[in-house]
Amino acid sequence: MTPAFVPVDTTLAPISFKAFLVSVLAANDLVATTTAEWNDPVGERQDASTSIQARTTQSLGFVKSNKAWDKKLPSIKLAADKVRDVKAPRPKTPVLTSPAKPVRKKIARGGGSFGDIALNFGKYVAALTQLTGYVPVDPTISLAALSAAKTEFDTLNETVSSKEIALTNAQGDRSDLYDAEDGLSVKMLAIKEAVKGQYGQKSPEYLSVKGIKL
């Protein structure tokens, strides 16, 4: 009868290693969950950005239709152009470079071009408030609706930033479990050496674990 595996390092023993693997699986699940939670507001923000730019174009057309606003049109058009000219591609899922653990970041309002859209759209709406009689027929480009859109966009920017921090932290914690000095990669190598030391280099026990790769 083959003797039970009894490594000198008790953290490599079957019961302890199994418990460690459970924590690795939990970390994988957390990364999957936080990725999904990040993806949802990212998609919503992309849609909101497209809507804001479209409504900016429509409302600018309404401004152009009133000759009484011609003197203020250049500054309003400039603000509109800054909203519409910003290209904001969907950001890629944050990727952690193993084995470094990311620095916990502070939440910022938006990121990159999406922050620019929010800033410029706010200036555009402020410029519209200076127009006496700005009451369009379409309620989606009213001052109230545009202001609400700005508030919603700011919230989405903050949500994406917050979810990205959670995702990056989850990736960092998982990276530690895989690549730290006592992580999965090191433990697997140690187990192979322990098996070889206990049963021999040509033993079936060692040969059964020798080729296992992560």
MARBA-934439 format. One record per residue (C-alpha): residue number from 0; residue in one letter; x, y, z. Coordinates in nm, 3 decimals. Example, Ala and Ser with C-alpha at 12.3 -4.5 7.8 and 13.67 -1.06 7.14 Angstrom:
! residues 2
0 | a | 1.230 | -0.450 | 0.780
1 | s | 1.367 | -0.106 | 0.714
//
This chain:
! residues 214
0 | m | 0.000 | 0.000 | 0.000
1 | t | 0.137 | 0.341 | -0.102
2 | p | 0.203 | 0.562 | 0.200
3 | a | 0.006 | 0.886 | 0.226
4 | f | 0.167 | 1.201 | 0.094
5 | v | 0.316 | 1.384 | 0.392
6 | p | 0.518 | 1.690 | 0.284
7 | v | 0.741 | 1.871 | 0.529
8 | d | 0.561 | 2.195 | 0.441
9 | t | 0.214 | 2.137 | 0.580
10 | t | 0.062 | 2.398 | 0.347
11 | l | 0.128 | 2.150 | 0.065
12 | a | -0.065 | 1.870 | 0.233
13 | p | -0.382 | 1.764 | 0.045
14 | i | -0.629 | 1.919 | 0.290
15 | s | -0.445 | 2.253 | 0.308
16 | f | -0.383 | 2.267 | -0.067
17 | k | -0.748 | 2.190 | -0.139
18 | a | -0.853 | 2.480 | 0.082
19 | f | -0.609 | 2.703 | -0.104
20 | l | -0.756 | 2.596 | -0.438
21 | v | -1.101 | 2.690 | -0.310
22 | s | -0.973 | 3.044 | -0.247
23 | v | -0.827 | 3.055 | -0.598
24 | l | -1.160 | 2.952 | -0.748
25 | a | -1.337 | 3.215 | -0.538
26 | a | -1.094 | 3.479 | -0.668
27 | n | -1.166 | 3.369 | -1.026
28 | d | -1.539 | 3.399 | -0.962
29 | l | -1.495 | 3.746 | -0.814
30 | v | -1.303 | 3.864 | -1.120
31 | a | -1.578 | 3.728 | -1.346
32 | t | -1.845 | 3.902 | -1.138
33 | t | -1.667 | 4.237 | -1.121
34 | t | -1.597 | 4.221 | -1.495
35 | a | -1.969 | 4.184 | -1.564
36 | e | -2.050 | 4.463 | -1.319
37 | w | -1.800 | 4.687 | -1.501
38 | n | -1.926 | 4.597 | -1.848
39 | d | -2.287 | 4.698 | -1.782
40 | p | -2.228 | 5.068 | -1.699
41 | v | -1.961 | 5.087 | -1.970
42 | g | -2.223 | 4.993 | -2.228
43 | e | -2.477 | 5.231 | -2.077
44 | r | -2.224 | 5.514 | -2.084
45 | q | -2.143 | 5.446 | -2.448
46 | d | -2.513 | 5.468 | -2.535
47 | a | -2.553 | 5.785 | -2.328
48 | s | -2.256 | 5.943 | -2.505
49 | t | -2.409 | 5.868 | -2.846
50 | s | -2.742 | 6.012 | -2.730
51 | i | -2.580 | 6.329 | -2.594
52 | q | -2.396 | 6.395 | -2.918
53 | a | -2.710 | 6.337 | -3.124
54 | r | -2.919 | 6.566 | -2.905
55 | t | -2.649 | 6.830 | -2.918
56 | t | -2.669 | 6.829 | -3.298
57 | q | -3.049 | 6.847 | -3.290
58 | s | -3.063 | 7.126 | -3.035
59 | l | -2.800 | 7.323 | -3.227
60 | g | -3.024 | 7.300 | -3.531
61 | f | -3.306 | 7.449 | -3.326
62 | v | -3.079 | 7.736 | -3.219
63 | k | -2.978 | 7.803 | -3.580
64 | s | -3.343 | 7.826 | -3.680
65 | n | -3.397 | 8.140 | -3.472
66 | k | -3.235 | 8.450 | -3.621
67 | a | -3.276 | 8.633 | -3.291
68 | w | -2.997 | 8.410 | -3.151
69 | d | -2.749 | 8.470 | -3.434
70 | k | -2.514 | 8.682 | -3.219
71 | k | -2.480 | 8.404 | -2.966
72 | l | -2.464 | 8.125 | -3.225
73 | p | -2.083 | 8.122 | -3.273
74 | s | -2.008 | 8.052 | -2.907
75 | i | -2.289 | 7.797 | -2.883
76 | k | -2.175 | 7.621 | -3.200
77 | l | -1.818 | 7.611 | -3.065
78 | a | -1.942 | 7.443 | -2.747
79 | a | -2.149 | 7.198 | -2.951
80 | d | -1.854 | 7.112 | -3.173
81 | k | -1.644 | 7.026 | -2.869
82 | v | -1.915 | 6.785 | -2.755
83 | r | -1.957 | 6.624 | -3.096
84 | d | -1.592 | 6.610 | -3.201
85 | v | -1.479 | 6.403 | -2.904
86 | k | -1.428 | 6.041 | -3.003
87 | a | -1.484 | 5.810 | -2.710
88 | p | -1.426 | 5.444 | -2.798
89 | r | -1.541 | 5.174 | -2.559
90 | p | -1.258 | 5.112 | -2.312
91 | k | -1.093 | 4.772 | -2.299
92 | t | -1.131 | 4.551 | -1.995
93 | p | -0.853 | 4.638 | -1.750
94 | v | -0.570 | 4.385 | -1.778
95 | l | -0.337 | 4.328 | -1.487
96 | t | 0.027 | 4.266 | -1.569
97 | s | 0.125 | 3.966 | -1.360
98 | p | 0.255 | 3.944 | -1.095
99 | a | 0.243 | 4.311 | -0.996
100 | k | -0.052 | 4.411 | -0.783
101 | p | -0.221 | 4.735 | -0.891
102 | v | -0.223 | 5.043 | -0.676
103 | r | -0.566 | 5.115 | -0.530
104 | k | -0.684 | 5.413 | -0.731
105 | k | -0.899 | 5.702 | -0.621
106 | i | -1.232 | 5.741 | -0.795
107 | a | -1.220 | 6.012 | -1.061
108 | r | -1.504 | 6.168 | -1.254
109 | g | -1.500 | 5.986 | -1.584
110 | g | -1.191 | 5.899 | -1.776
111 | g | -1.022 | 6.044 | -2.081
112 | s | -1.254 | 6.145 | -2.359
113 | f | -1.570 | 6.058 | -2.166
114 | g | -1.470 | 6.313 | -1.906
115 | d | -1.421 | 6.563 | -2.186
116 | i | -1.768 | 6.492 | -2.322
117 | a | -1.919 | 6.554 | -1.978
118 | l | -1.727 | 6.878 | -1.932
119 | n | -1.806 | 7.014 | -2.277
120 | f | -2.169 | 6.908 | -2.265
121 | g | -2.209 | 7.092 | -1.936
122 | k | -2.070 | 7.407 | -2.098
123 | y | -2.303 | 7.362 | -2.394
124 | v | -2.612 | 7.332 | -2.172
125 | a | -2.498 | 7.637 | -1.975
126 | a | -2.470 | 7.833 | -2.300
127 | l | -2.825 | 7.735 | -2.397
128 | t | -2.958 | 7.876 | -2.072
129 | q | -2.848 | 8.220 | -2.195
130 | l | -3.095 | 8.204 | -2.484
131 | t | -3.420 | 8.381 | -2.408
132 | g | -3.712 | 8.173 | -2.532
133 | y | -3.525 | 7.842 | -2.575
134 | v | -3.832 | 7.618 | -2.561
135 | p | -3.808 | 7.351 | -2.833
136 | v | -4.109 | 7.146 | -2.938
137 | d | -3.918 | 6.821 | -2.886
138 | p | -3.897 | 6.768 | -2.508
139 | t | -3.581 | 6.554 | -2.541
140 | i | -3.377 | 6.866 | -2.620
141 | s | -3.536 | 7.092 | -2.361
142 | l | -3.308 | 7.246 | -2.100
143 | a | -3.455 | 7.017 | -1.836
144 | a | -3.394 | 6.706 | -2.046
145 | l | -3.041 | 6.808 | -2.142
146 | s | -2.955 | 6.891 | -1.782
147 | a | -3.089 | 6.552 | -1.673
148 | a | -2.880 | 6.385 | -1.941
149 | k | -2.571 | 6.563 | -1.809
150 | t | -2.642 | 6.445 | -1.455
151 | e | -2.698 | 6.089 | -1.573
152 | f | -2.375 | 6.094 | -1.773
153 | d | -2.177 | 6.221 | -1.474
154 | t | -2.320 | 5.937 | -1.265
155 | l | -2.226 | 5.679 | -1.528
156 | n | -1.872 | 5.817 | -1.543
157 | e | -1.839 | 5.783 | -1.167
158 | t | -1.990 | 5.435 | -1.172
159 | v | -1.753 | 5.311 | -1.443
160 | s | -1.456 | 5.450 | -1.251
161 | s | -1.571 | 5.284 | -0.929
162 | k | -1.636 | 4.949 | -1.099
163 | e | -1.300 | 4.963 | -1.273
164 | i | -1.127 | 5.008 | -0.938
165 | a | -1.314 | 4.706 | -0.798
166 | l | -1.218 | 4.499 | -1.103
167 | t | -0.853 | 4.601 | -1.091
168 | n | -0.836 | 4.520 | -0.720
169 | a | -0.998 | 4.180 | -0.776
170 | q | -0.747 | 4.106 | -1.051
171 | g | -0.465 | 4.206 | -0.819
172 | d | -0.586 | 3.981 | -0.539
173 | r | -0.618 | 3.691 | -0.781
174 | s | -0.272 | 3.759 | -0.919
175 | d | -0.129 | 3.727 | -0.569
176 | l | -0.289 | 3.384 | -0.532
177 | y | -0.126 | 3.271 | -0.856
178 | d | 0.210 | 3.448 | -0.859
179 | a | 0.310 | 3.552 | -0.508
180 | e | 0.592 | 3.380 | -0.320
181 | d | 0.337 | 3.143 | -0.168
182 | g | 0.107 | 3.144 | -0.471
183 | l | -0.026 | 2.859 | -0.684
184 | s | 0.269 | 2.849 | -0.924
185 | v | 0.522 | 2.817 | -0.642
186 | k | 0.308 | 2.566 | -0.453
187 | m | 0.274 | 2.343 | -0.759
188 | l | 0.650 | 2.331 | -0.809
189 | a | 0.699 | 2.261 | -0.440
190 | i | 0.445 | 1.979 | -0.443
191 | k | 0.620 | 1.815 | -0.738
192 | e | 0.951 | 1.832 | -0.554
193 | a | 0.791 | 1.696 | -0.236
194 | v | 0.633 | 1.406 | -0.425
195 | k | 0.964 | 1.330 | -0.594
196 | g | 1.143 | 1.346 | -0.259
197 | q | 0.897 | 1.110 | -0.090
198 | y | 0.827 | 0.857 | -0.365
199 | g | 1.128 | 0.882 | -0.599
200 | q | 1.191 | 1.038 | -0.939
201 | k | 1.066 | 0.733 | -1.135
202 | s | 0.768 | 0.659 | -0.911
203 | p | 0.418 | 0.658 | -1.060
204 | e | 0.321 | 0.916 | -0.798
205 | y | 0.579 | 1.163 | -0.925
206 | l | 0.519 | 1.086 | -1.292
207 | s | 0.148 | 1.155 | -1.238
208 | v | 0.215 | 1.512 | -1.122
209 | k | 0.535 | 1.591 | -1.315
210 | g | 0.361 | 1.705 | -1.632
211 | i | 0.086 | 1.913 | -1.471
212 | k | 0.103 | 2.273 | -1.595
213 | l | -0.094 | 2.580 | -1.499
//
